[in-house]
Amino acid sequence: MRFTKTEIPGVLIVDPEPRKDERGAFNRAYCPDEFAAAGIDFTSTQINIARSTHLHTLRGMHHKAPGMEEAKFVRCTRGAIFDVAVDLRPDSPTYRRWTGVLLDHSSMRGLFIPEGCSHGYLTLAPDTDVLYQMSRPFNPEGDRGVRWDDPAFGIRWPAAPAMINRRDATYPDFEG
Ligand SMILES: Cc1cn([C@H]2C[C@H](O)[C@@H](COP(=O)(O)OP(=O)(O)O[C@H]3O[C@@H](C)C(=O)[C@@H](O)[C@H]3O)O2)c(=O)[nH]c1=O
């Protein structure tokens, strides 16, 4: 696995290193030893798969309440997404800045998002599957969110959402 830094400290692009032969290719989807060797403190617990039916479905931006933060490792296993992390760590040099990465099933590229960042994505194809590993089991009590179009962040999405749920569309303006 190859780890590449983004402009947000701790948000990393993770590319597979395929071993190709006449049958196709073999890739590691996740390896705790390689994560540890790259200096990433991440142990996977729950693994989720979200299926989005419609083109330009937006999910996010989601994070957890202070003290309940979680890290996640995201991959698109069918279709394509524009995957976004917003830095909500007040002591970070990139506080309130965002980064966006194209993830699709053919590249098998992943994005690692550390604790303290908000995460969301826009699907770029119908019938898109997103598989992500979490550092903590599901606990909805800590759920928090910021709005995809909040001017505090100015995220440049490749398209406006055609499908978004009420919760995600109505988070109040960020105050931080
Ligand atoms: C996230 C999650 C949801 N659920 C349930 C709750 C609800 O009934 C249904 C759908 O949940 P949500 O609407 O929160 O799903 P979704 O909007 O897809 O939530 C996800 O969005 C992306 C952007 C993330 O970063 C994830 O961490 C997660 O917050 O699934 C679980 O049972 N376990 C889980 O781990």
The ligand as a Gaussian input file, in Angstrom:
#p B3LYP/6-31G(d) Opt

LIG

0 1
 C      -23.214000       4.859000      10.075000
 C      -24.172000       3.761000      10.567000
 C      -25.536000       3.870000      10.327000
 N      -26.380000       2.908000      10.793000
 C      -27.832000       3.039000      10.523000
 C      -28.478000       4.274000      11.091000
 C      -29.566000       4.590000      10.064000
 O      -30.712000       3.832000      10.370000
 C      -28.998000       4.101000       8.761000
 C      -28.406000       5.212000       7.886000
 O      -27.487000       5.960000       8.697000
 P      -26.941000       7.372000       8.219000
 O      -28.058000       8.166000       7.628000
 O      -26.196000       7.987000       9.344000
 O      -25.936000       6.927000       7.055000
 P      -24.877000       7.808000       6.264000
 O      -25.460000       9.171000       6.023000
 O      -24.433000       7.055000       5.094000
 O      -23.721000       7.975000       7.344000
 C      -22.372000       7.862000       6.991000
 O      -22.010000       8.980000       6.197000
 C      -20.629000       9.029000       5.829000
 C      -20.407000      10.332000       5.065000
 C      -19.714000       8.829000       6.961000
 O      -18.652000       9.445000       7.076000
 C      -20.080000       7.740000       7.903000
 O      -19.271000       7.752000       9.067000
 C      -21.535000       7.798000       8.275000
 O      -21.768000       8.957000       9.081000
 O      -27.998000       3.130000       9.096000
 C      -25.908000       1.806000      11.473000
 O      -26.696000       0.914000      11.884000
 N      -24.573000       1.683000      11.695000
 C      -23.682000       2.626000      11.266000
 O      -22.451000       2.484000      11.487000

